[in-house]
Amino acid sequence: SLTACFGETYDFTPPTVSLSNENRLDDIQLEEANVDWSSDKEYKKETKDILNFGTEQKQFIVGSNEKDSLVFDNQDFAVEDLNVSVWKGDKKTQLELKDDRSFTFPAEKGQYVIEVNLLADSGSAQYVGNILIK
Protein backbone atom coordinates (compact mmCIF):
# COMPACT_ATOMS: atom_id res chain seq x y z
CA SER A 1 0.00 0.00 0.00
CA LEU A 2 1.15 3.53 -0.74
CA THR A 3 0.91 6.41 1.67
CA ALA A 4 1.30 10.00 0.61
CA CYS A 5 2.16 12.98 2.73
CA PHE A 6 1.08 16.37 1.52
CA GLY A 7 3.06 19.01 3.35
CA GLU A 8 1.96 22.59 3.49
CA THR A 9 4.58 25.28 3.70
CA TYR A 10 4.05 28.24 5.96
CA ASP A 11 5.99 31.47 6.00
CA PHE A 12 6.59 32.46 9.62
CA THR A 13 8.60 35.61 8.91
CA PRO A 14 6.94 39.03 9.23
CA PRO A 15 4.91 39.80 6.12
CA THR A 16 6.01 42.11 3.35
CA VAL A 17 3.66 45.12 3.32
CA SER A 18 2.74 46.95 0.14
CA LEU A 19 0.41 49.78 -0.83
CA SER A 20 -1.90 49.00 -3.69
CA ASN A 21 -4.50 50.84 -5.73
CA GLU A 22 -6.32 50.11 -8.94
CA ASN A 23 -4.80 53.07 -10.87
CA ARG A 24 -1.18 52.10 -10.25
CA LEU A 25 0.56 49.33 -12.17
CA ASP A 26 3.01 48.38 -9.43
CA ASP A 27 2.44 48.16 -5.71
CA ILE A 28 4.60 50.29 -3.42
CA GLN A 29 6.59 48.01 -1.13
CA LEU A 30 7.34 49.42 2.32
CA GLU A 31 10.58 48.72 4.18
CA GLU A 32 10.81 47.04 7.58
CA ALA A 33 11.93 49.53 10.21
CA ASN A 34 11.42 47.89 13.61
CA VAL A 35 10.51 44.25 13.99
CA ASP A 36 10.12 41.95 16.98
CA TRP A 37 8.62 38.79 15.50
CA SER A 38 8.68 35.34 16.99
CA SER A 39 7.28 32.20 15.44
CA ASP A 40 9.41 29.22 14.48
CA LYS A 41 12.43 31.57 14.51
CA GLU A 42 13.01 34.87 16.20
CA TYR A 43 13.27 37.85 13.87
CA LYS A 44 14.40 41.26 15.13
CA LYS A 45 15.33 44.52 13.47
CA GLU A 46 15.83 47.90 15.09
CA THR A 47 15.82 51.30 13.41
CA LYS A 48 16.44 54.22 15.74
CA ASP A 49 15.36 57.08 13.42
CA ILE A 50 12.42 55.87 11.33
CA LEU A 51 11.82 59.29 9.73
CA ASN A 52 15.38 59.50 8.43
CA PHE A 53 15.22 55.85 7.34
CA GLY A 54 11.93 56.55 5.56
CA THR A 55 13.29 59.51 3.61
CA GLU A 56 16.25 57.37 2.46
CA GLN A 57 13.89 54.95 0.67
CA LYS A 58 12.98 55.22 -3.00
CA GLN A 59 10.34 57.93 -3.37
CA PHE A 60 6.92 56.99 -4.72
CA ILE A 61 4.39 59.48 -6.06
CA VAL A 62 0.74 59.23 -5.04
CA GLY A 63 -2.18 61.53 -5.67
CA SER A 64 -3.74 63.96 -3.24
CA ASN A 65 -6.71 62.22 -1.54
CA GLU A 66 -5.76 58.97 -3.29
CA LYS A 67 -7.29 55.79 -1.88
CA ASP A 68 -4.86 52.93 -1.28
CA SER A 69 -4.94 49.59 0.50
CA LEU A 70 -2.46 47.73 2.68
CA VAL A 71 -1.54 44.32 1.27
CA PHE A 72 0.37 41.54 3.09
CA ASP A 73 2.31 38.96 1.06
CA ASN A 74 1.31 36.30 3.59
CA GLN A 75 -0.86 36.11 6.66
CA ASP A 76 0.10 33.16 8.80
CA PHE A 77 -0.73 35.23 11.89
CA ALA A 78 -3.67 36.93 13.55
CA VAL A 79 -3.79 40.74 13.34
CA GLU A 80 -4.40 42.30 16.75
CA ASP A 81 -3.88 45.93 15.75
CA LEU A 82 -3.01 47.68 12.51
CA ASN A 83 -2.61 51.40 11.89
CA VAL A 84 -1.21 53.73 9.26
CA SER A 85 0.16 57.25 9.72
CA VAL A 86 1.99 59.82 7.64
CA TRP A 87 4.70 62.18 8.82
CA LYS A 88 5.27 65.57 7.22
CA GLY A 89 8.37 66.88 8.91
CA ASP A 90 7.78 66.16 12.60
CA LYS A 91 3.97 66.30 12.34
CA LYS A 92 2.30 62.90 12.52
CA THR A 93 -1.20 62.32 11.16
CA GLN A 94 -3.00 59.03 11.77
CA LEU A 95 -5.06 57.95 8.77
CA GLU A 96 -8.40 56.19 9.10
CA LEU A 97 -7.95 52.54 8.20
CA LYS A 98 -11.14 50.86 7.02
CA ASP A 99 -12.06 47.20 7.62
CA ASP A 100 -10.87 46.28 4.10
CA ARG A 101 -7.46 47.82 4.99
CA SER A 102 -8.01 50.81 2.72
CA PHE A 103 -7.14 54.39 3.61
CA THR A 104 -6.95 57.79 1.93
CA PHE A 105 -3.79 59.88 1.64
CA PRO A 106 -4.01 63.50 2.87
CA ALA A 107 -5.13 66.28 0.52
CA GLU A 108 -2.09 68.40 1.36
CA LYS A 109 0.70 67.95 -1.17
CA GLY A 110 4.32 67.44 -0.19
CA GLN A 111 6.85 64.87 0.96
CA TYR A 112 5.76 62.37 3.61
CA VAL A 113 7.05 59.31 5.39
CA ILE A 114 4.34 56.68 5.66
CA GLU A 115 4.41 54.46 8.76
CA VAL A 116 2.49 51.21 9.17
CA ASN A 117 2.39 49.46 12.56
CA LEU A 118 1.29 45.85 12.79
CA LEU A 119 0.66 44.08 16.07
CA ALA A 120 -0.03 40.35 15.66
CA ASP A 121 -0.04 37.20 17.72
CA SER A 122 3.50 36.60 16.39
CA GLY A 123 4.87 39.98 17.45
CA SER A 124 5.13 43.50 16.09
CA ALA A 125 6.43 44.97 12.86
CA GLN A 126 6.78 48.54 11.69
CA TYR A 127 7.14 49.55 8.05
CA VAL A 128 8.01 52.88 6.43
CA GLY A 129 8.10 54.38 2.96
CA ASN A 130 8.92 57.64 1.19
CA ILE A 131 5.81 59.19 -0.37
CA LEU A 132 5.41 62.35 -2.45
CA ILE A 133 1.80 63.52 -2.63
CA LYS A 134 1.16 65.47 -5.85
C-alpha positions as a printed NumPy array, in Angstrom:
array([[  0.   ,   0.   ,   0.   ],
       [  1.152,   3.531,  -0.741],
       [  0.914,   6.412,   1.665],
       [  1.304,  10.001,   0.614],
       [  2.157,  12.979,   2.73 ],
       [  1.085,  16.37 ,   1.523],
       [  3.055,  19.014,   3.35 ],
       [  1.956,  22.586,   3.485],
       [  4.578,  25.276,   3.703],
       [  4.05 ,  28.244,   5.961],
       [  5.994,  31.469,   6.002],
       [  6.586,  32.462,   9.619],
       [  8.601,  35.613,   8.911],
       [  6.945,  39.025,   9.226],
       [  4.906,  39.805,   6.118],
       [  6.008,  42.113,   3.348],
       [  3.664,  45.117,   3.317],
       [  2.737,  46.952,   0.138],
       [  0.414,  49.781,  -0.83 ],
       [ -1.896,  48.998,  -3.691],
       [ -4.504,  50.836,  -5.728],
       [ -6.321,  50.111,  -8.944],
       [ -4.8  ,  53.066, -10.865],
       [ -1.176,  52.095, -10.246],
       [  0.563,  49.33 , -12.171],
       [  3.009,  48.377,  -9.433],
       [  2.441,  48.158,  -5.713],
       [  4.6  ,  50.285,  -3.416],
       [  6.586,  48.014,  -1.13 ],
       [  7.341,  49.421,   2.32 ],
       [ 10.583,  48.722,   4.184],
       [ 10.805,  47.037,   7.58 ],
       [ 11.93 ,  49.53 ,  10.208],
       [ 11.417,  47.895,  13.612],
       [ 10.514,  44.246,  13.994],
       [ 10.124,  41.948,  16.978],
       [  8.621,  38.793,  15.498],
       [  8.679,  35.341,  16.993],
       [  7.282,  32.204,  15.439],
       [  9.406,  29.223,  14.484],
       [ 12.428,  31.571,  14.513],
       [ 13.012,  34.874,  16.197],
       [ 13.272,  37.847,  13.871],
       [ 14.401,  41.265,  15.129],
       [ 15.33 ,  44.521,  13.467],
       [ 15.834,  47.896,  15.09 ],
       [ 15.822,  51.304,  13.405],
       [ 16.436,  54.224,  15.738],
       [ 15.356,  57.077,  13.422],
       [ 12.415,  55.871,  11.331],
       [ 11.825,  59.286,   9.729],
       [ 15.383,  59.503,   8.434],
       [ 15.22 ,  55.851,   7.336],
       [ 11.926,  56.547,   5.561],
       [ 13.288,  59.512,   3.606],
       [ 16.248,  57.37 ,   2.459],
       [ 13.885,  54.948,   0.67 ],
       [ 12.976,  55.216,  -3.003],
       [ 10.343,  57.933,  -3.366],
       [  6.917,  56.991,  -4.72 ],
       [  4.393,  59.476,  -6.056],
       [  0.744,  59.227,  -5.035],
       [ -2.178,  61.535,  -5.669],
       [ -3.743,  63.963,  -3.241],
       [ -6.711,  62.223,  -1.536],
       [ -5.764,  58.974,  -3.294],
       [ -7.29 ,  55.789,  -1.884],
       [ -4.864,  52.931,  -1.284],
       [ -4.941,  49.587,   0.501],
       [ -2.458,  47.726,   2.681],
       [ -1.537,  44.32 ,   1.27 ],
       [  0.372,  41.544,   3.085],
       [  2.314,  38.961,   1.059],
       [  1.313,  36.295,   3.593],
       [ -0.856,  36.114,   6.656],
       [  0.1  ,  33.156,   8.801],
       [ -0.726,  35.228,  11.894],
       [ -3.675,  36.932,  13.555],
       [ -3.786,  40.741,  13.336],
       [ -4.398,  42.301,  16.755],
       [ -3.878,  45.928,  15.749],
       [ -3.006,  47.683,  12.508],
       [ -2.61 ,  51.398,  11.89 ],
       [ -1.211,  53.735,   9.261],
       [  0.156,  57.249,   9.719],
       [  1.987,  59.818,   7.641],
       [  4.697,  62.178,   8.825],
       [  5.266,  65.566,   7.217],
       [  8.37 ,  66.885,   8.912],
       [  7.784,  66.162,  12.604],
       [  3.965,  66.305,  12.345],
       [  2.297,  62.901,  12.522],
       [ -1.205,  62.318,  11.159],
       [ -3.004,  59.034,  11.775],
       [ -5.058,  57.954,   8.767],
       [ -8.395,  56.189,   9.103],
       [ -7.953,  52.539,   8.204],
       [-11.141,  50.865,   7.016],
       [-12.059,  47.198,   7.619],
       [-10.875,  46.284,   4.103],
       [ -7.461,  47.823,   4.993],
       [ -8.01 ,  50.808,   2.717],
       [ -7.137,  54.392,   3.613],
       [ -6.95 ,  57.789,   1.927],
       [ -3.794,  59.877,   1.637],
       [ -4.013,  63.499,   2.87 ],
       [ -5.131,  66.283,   0.516],
       [ -2.094,  68.404,   1.363],
       [  0.699,  67.952,  -1.168],
       [  4.317,  67.436,  -0.187],
       [  6.853,  64.865,   0.959],
       [  5.757,  62.37 ,   3.615],
       [  7.053,  59.314,   5.394],
       [  4.342,  56.684,   5.663],
       [  4.408,  54.458,   8.76 ],
       [  2.494,  51.208,   9.173],
       [  2.389,  49.462,  12.561],
       [  1.29 ,  45.853,  12.791],
       [  0.661,  44.075,  16.07 ],
       [ -0.032,  40.352,  15.66 ],
       [ -0.045,  37.197,  17.717],
       [  3.505,  36.598,  16.387],
       [  4.873,  39.981,  17.454],
       [  5.125,  43.498,  16.094],
       [  6.433,  44.97 ,  12.863],
       [  6.778,  48.541,  11.689],
       [  7.138,  49.555,   8.047],
       [  8.012,  52.885,   6.425],
       [  8.096,  54.385,   2.963],
       [  8.917,  57.643,   1.194],
       [  5.806,  59.189,  -0.372],
       [  5.407,  62.35 ,  -2.454],
       [  1.798,  63.524,  -2.628],
       [  1.16 ,  65.474,  -5.852]])
